[in-house]
Amino acid sequence: MLKTPLDTIEAKVRAGERLSKEDGLALFASPDIARIGYLADLVRQRISGDYVYFNVNRHVNLTNICVSRCRFCAFGRDEGDKKAYAMNQEEVLRLAKLAAQDPDLRELHIVSGLHPDWPFEYYLDVLRMLKRELPQLHRKAFTAVEIHYFSKLSGLSVAEVLKALQEAGLQSIPGGGAEILSDRVRQELCPNKATASEWLEVQRTAHKMGIRSNASMLYGHIETLEERVDHLLSLRALQDETGGFQTFICFPFHPGNTELEATHQRTSLWDELKTMAISRLMLDNFSNIKAYWVMLTLPIAQLALGFGANDIDGTVSEEKIMHAAGAKSDTFLTQETIIETIRQIGRIPVERDSMYQIIRTL
């Protein structure tokens, strides 16, 4: 009996061999989602067992005013827009202190638009203030796109920017802004922000300085399946080089309230689960694959835990960016809801900190 491409891939997966670009393309071409999911789950079991991680975190979006104005983004606004906002330091501290009334809060996740007028010092002052006033909270702040923008804004090198941020209180970097690491896609959808190589170089520099970060992929817009595979291979290559990525997050594109709304539909459940599984199979050097419930909705995130994911993110509290594009999920979850969601599928809920150190197993 002749072997199919999926037979060959399964043999590689079982043997612990690395998949090639051709394997990635074959996986996307295959309609056998059940088998692909099964293989991804084998890898998940091998890497993380039955643990499913979550954390207690709070998102802080400093401003939605943004010079980039990406065509796929529903969050960004021009200065002067009636829906535009920008938080001063007092507002940031008030929000953070309110969130910190939860004794279990561990992390502040801070990302923003690329504000045209704020100096680099503003961001340093925010970090210094949060470190001083709430030292117990981990400060995961500013995507590689923002850090590249700070470099242009200040005239400093990326390494100098990162050193200043680290001294001010930065502890790790979120994974956003990667979108698709293709200059063709970025030139069409987001020409006013970091290129693919610039995004990767920020991450490389951060990792060499001991700053851990996340990685992501925004898919389901104008990219080709080959560009998805190339994106995953670019991340895998950098992880081989630095080992600095903590987790990978699949972001399905939400077209609502974006320039692409008239021409694109939300990604299908089929595509979301298949892409999650293929990401787990291709990213053999990533310890964690996150099913981000904010974008997937909680039921789909729960299902994705059977397609290679081993992290469901956190409580979040007032997510704004994805909901601006019409995300139908809640804006926050309780710990109890997350724990029950994990237990329902027979997995072990594990509360983690921002560096994936285990706080408690439930």
CORSULPE-V370834 format. One record per pair of residues at least 4 apart in sequence whose ideal C-beta (glycine too) atoms are under 6 Angstrom apart, sorted by sequence separation. I is the first residue (numbers start at 1). J is the second residue. If there is no record, write none. Layout:
i/j
I/J
I/J
//
This chain:
i/j
3/7
19/23
33/37
77/81
87/91
118/122
129/133
130/134
131/135
142/146
149/153
150/154
156/160
166/170
183/187
185/189
186/190
187/191
194/198
223/227
260/264
267/271
271/275
279/283
296/300
305/309
319/323
323/327
333/337
352/356
353/357
3/8
12/17
87/92
100/105
142/147
151/156
156/161
165/170
180/185
194/199
206/211
223/228
255/260
256/261
267/272
293/298
296/301
304/309
322/327
333/338
342/347
77/83
99/105
239/245
255/261
352/358
353/359
69/76
77/84
151/158
206/213
342/349
293/301
350/358
351/359
27/36
130/139
219/228
255/264
280/289
351/360
66/76
151/161
203/213
291/301
339/349
64/75
150/161
301/312
350/361
64/76
65/77
183/195
254/266
319/331
64/77
183/196
291/304
318/331
349/362
9/23
65/79
147/161
217/231
181/196
252/267
317/332
316/332
315/332
291/309
315/333
65/84
289/308
293/312
215/235
252/272
289/309
293/313
5/26
64/85
65/86
178/199
290/311
291/312
292/313
288/310
63/86
288/311
290/313
339/362
6/30
62/87
250/275
294/319
13/39
250/276
295/322
276/304
280/308
294/322
10/39
108/137
141/170
250/279
120/150
139/169
215/245
277/307
107/138
108/139
109/140
110/141
139/170
143/174
276/307
277/308
106/138
111/143
139/171
140/172
145/177
212/244
214/246
220/252
221/253
276/308
297/329
107/140
120/153
138/171
143/176
144/177
173/206
214/247
215/248
216/249
217/250
218/251
220/253
276/309
92/126
100/134
120/154
140/174
143/177
212/246
273/307
114/149
207/242
216/251
218/253
248/283
294/329
93/129
76/113
207/244
96/134
131/169
178/216
185/223
200/238
248/286
175/214
179/218
302/341
89/129
128/168
172/212
173/213
174/214
175/215
176/216
305/345
58/99
127/168
128/169
175/216
247/288
248/289
249/290
127/169
127/170
180/223
247/290
249/292
252/295
124/168
158/202
162/206
251/295
182/227
68/114
148/194
159/205
239/285
66/113
67/114
158/205
162/209
180/227
220/267
236/283
56/104
60/108
65/113
66/114
145/193
56/105
63/112
64/113
67/116
145/194
56/106
57/107
58/108
59/109
60/110
62/112
63/113
65/115
148/198
181/231
232/282
55/106
61/112
180/231
55/107
57/109
63/115
181/234
148/202
144/199
147/202
219/275
144/202
144/203
111/174
247/311
257/325
256/325
256/326
254/325
254/326
254/327
175/249
246/356
72/189
71/189
70/189
70/190
68/192
68/193
72/221
172/354
74/257
74/258
72/258
71/259
72/260
28/225
25/229
24/229
21/229
140/354
138/354
40/277
43/280
37/277
40/280
33/274
36/277
40/281
75/321
106/353
107/354
75/324
74/324
27/278
74/325
57/314
59/316
24/282
52/310
53/311
54/312
56/314
55/314
56/315
58/317
61/320
54/314
59/319
19/281
48/310
19/282
44/308
41/306
18/284
44/310
40/307
40/308
37/307
54/338
52/342
52/347
50/347
51/348
53/350
55/352
50/348
51/350
53/352
//
